Amino acid sequence: MTSKDVSTQETAQDTDFAIDGHGDISVGVHGAGASGDGSASATRITPGNALRPEDIALEIQRGQVKPSEDVAEFALRIGDDGLILAQRLGHWISRAPELEEDIALGNIALDQLGHARSFLTYAGAAWGKSEDDLAYFRREHEFRSAHLFEQPNGDFAVTIARQFIVSFYQYELYSKLMESTDATIAAISAKAVKEVDYHRDHSAQWVLRLAGGTDESRARIIQGFKLVWPYVDELFEDDQLTTRLAGAGVTVQPSSLRAEFDRLTGNIMAEAELEIPGVPQSLGGGRRGKHSEFLGYILAEMQVLAREHPGASW
């Protein structure tokens, strides 16, 4: 779990940021304010009784849950996003500009990995595979992460710009998925949304600090956004899978998340006196297994031990 040292406030009424200069930013989690109670369901769906990957695996083993092919494919997309981003963020440990950021980025990476474990465990039930099978023994074209998540870390400002986009997107997504008709998707999202709430608080504050700091830091965050903004549109693309699942109430169309994403990120960018980069958008394709050259290098490093010693345990 991520440390909540950064001040956050949960409220069911307001999901906006309250900004005072470069001070604390309070972020509300709509509909996730309960601490859990004795009436929690068998899937432990209440936010205070979060569903763990081990719980999902046990329910799968008992035959209590099994996703359809469509739901599994959707869970694979979200799980791959978190898995690949966790690998990227992990590279900052011992390399961040200050010790506190070593810990913060490491904790965010662990949160992303936790989300990935849950979604991949659930997805794997459709094909008789474990989370490790999906993480370590798929080839590049079998991954479904969007291009943004595999982009290089660059300098600290580039990483912050990428995390800013990711966290605001994930917050909108998980907020909607808490209402999913799929109980497991809803339960995973109820836990994830509270952690992503901190992630967007952290990234928004750094955008403000970098933009309002020195000429050098401002130039770097501007360049950082120019490098990662071409990958925004892919996050909000609808396709046949999301159309079918939205019709069943499992998820919402990604395009429906865009207006609130634009509004909230726009508020922070305006406060920082930054403009949305006018850059061409990439062609995308990550959801269809078409990736940039960067994913292969990530997988080579991530998968090497498991592939050299398959089935090893310690």
Secondary structure in CASP SS format (residue, H / E / C, confidence):
PFRMAT SS
TARGET T0000
AUTHOR 0000-0000-0000
METHOD secondary structure of the structure
MODEL  1
M C 1.00
T C 1.00
S C 1.00
K C 1.00
D C 1.00
V C 1.00
S C 1.00
T C 1.00
Q C 1.00
E C 1.00
T C 1.00
A C 1.00
Q C 1.00
D C 1.00
T C 1.00
D C 1.00
F C 1.00
A E 1.00
I E 1.00
D C 1.00
G C 1.00
H C 1.00
G C 1.00
D C 1.00
I E 1.00
S E 1.00
V C 1.00
G C 1.00
V C 1.00
H C 1.00
G C 1.00
A C 1.00
G C 1.00
A C 1.00
S C 1.00
G C 1.00
D C 1.00
G C 1.00
S C 1.00
A C 1.00
S C 1.00
A C 1.00
T C 1.00
R C 1.00
I C 1.00
T C 1.00
P H 1.00
G H 1.00
N H 1.00
A C 1.00
L C 1.00
R C 1.00
P H 1.00
E H 1.00
D H 1.00
I H 1.00
A H 1.00
L H 1.00
E H 1.00
I H 1.00
Q H 1.00
R C 1.00
G C 1.00
Q C 1.00
V C 1.00
K C 1.00
P C 1.00
S C 1.00
E H 1.00
D H 1.00
V H 1.00
A H 1.00
E H 1.00
F H 1.00
A H 1.00
L H 1.00
R H 1.00
I H 1.00
G H 1.00
D H 1.00
D H 1.00
G H 1.00
L H 1.00
I H 1.00
L H 1.00
A H 1.00
Q H 1.00
R H 1.00
L H 1.00
G H 1.00
H C 1.00
W C 1.00
I C 1.00
S C 1.00
R C 1.00
A C 1.00
P C 1.00
E C 1.00
L H 1.00
E H 1.00
E H 1.00
D H 1.00
I H 1.00
A H 1.00
L H 1.00
G H 1.00
N H 1.00
I H 1.00
A H 1.00
L H 1.00
D H 1.00
Q H 1.00
L H 1.00
G H 1.00
H H 1.00
A H 1.00
R H 1.00
S H 1.00
F H 1.00
L H 1.00
T H 1.00
Y H 1.00
A H 1.00
G H 1.00
A C 1.00
A C 1.00
W C 1.00
G C 1.00
K C 1.00
S C 1.00
E H 1.00
D H 1.00
D H 1.00
L H 1.00
A H 1.00
Y H 1.00
F C 1.00
R C 1.00
R C 1.00
E H 1.00
H H 1.00
E H 1.00
F C 1.00
R C 1.00
S C 1.00
A C 1.00
H H 1.00
L H 1.00
F H 1.00
E H 1.00
Q C 1.00
P C 1.00
N C 1.00
G C 1.00
D C 1.00
F H 1.00
A H 1.00
V H 1.00
T H 1.00
I H 1.00
A H 1.00
R H 1.00
Q H 1.00
F H 1.00
I H 1.00
V H 1.00
S H 1.00
F H 1.00
Y H 1.00
Q H 1.00
Y H 1.00
E H 1.00
L H 1.00
Y H 1.00
S H 1.00
K H 1.00
L H 1.00
M C 1.00
E C 1.00
S C 1.00
T C 1.00
D C 1.00
A H 1.00
T H 1.00
I H 1.00
A H 1.00
A H 1.00
I H 1.00
S H 1.00
A H 1.00
K H 1.00
A H 1.00
V H 1.00
K H 1.00
E H 1.00
V H 1.00
D H 1.00
Y H 1.00
H H 1.00
R H 1.00
D H 1.00
H H 1.00
S H 1.00
A H 1.00
Q H 1.00
W H 1.00
V H 1.00
L H 1.00
R H 1.00
L H 1.00
A H 1.00
G C 1.00
G C 1.00
T C 1.00
D H 1.00
E H 1.00
S H 1.00
R H 1.00
A H 1.00
R H 1.00
I H 1.00
I H 1.00
Q H 1.00
G H 1.00
F H 1.00
K H 1.00
L H 1.00
V H 1.00
W H 1.00
P H 1.00
Y H 1.00
V C 1.00
D H 1.00
E H 1.00
L H 1.00
F H 1.00
E C 1.00
D C 1.00
D C 1.00
Q H 1.00
L H 1.00
T H 1.00
T H 1.00
R H 1.00
L H 1.00
A H 1.00
G H 1.00
A C 1.00
G C 1.00
V C 1.00
T C 1.00
V C 1.00
Q C 1.00
P H 1.00
S H 1.00
S H 1.00
L H 1.00
R H 1.00
A H 1.00
E H 1.00
F H 1.00
D H 1.00
R H 1.00
L H 1.00
T H 1.00
G H 1.00
N H 1.00
I H 1.00
M H 1.00
A H 1.00
E H 1.00
A C 1.00
E C 1.00
L C 1.00
E C 1.00
I C 1.00
P C 1.00
G C 1.00
V C 1.00
P C 1.00
Q C 1.00
S C 1.00
L C 1.00
G C 1.00
G C 1.00
G H 1.00
R H 1.00
R H 1.00
G C 1.00
K C 1.00
H C 1.00
S C 1.00
E C 1.00
F H 1.00
L H 1.00
G H 1.00
Y H 1.00
I H 1.00
L H 1.00
A H 1.00
E H 1.00
M H 1.00
Q H 1.00
V H 1.00
L H 1.00
A H 1.00
R H 1.00
E H 1.00
H C 1.00
P C 1.00
G C 1.00
A C 1.00
S C 1.00
W C 1.00
END
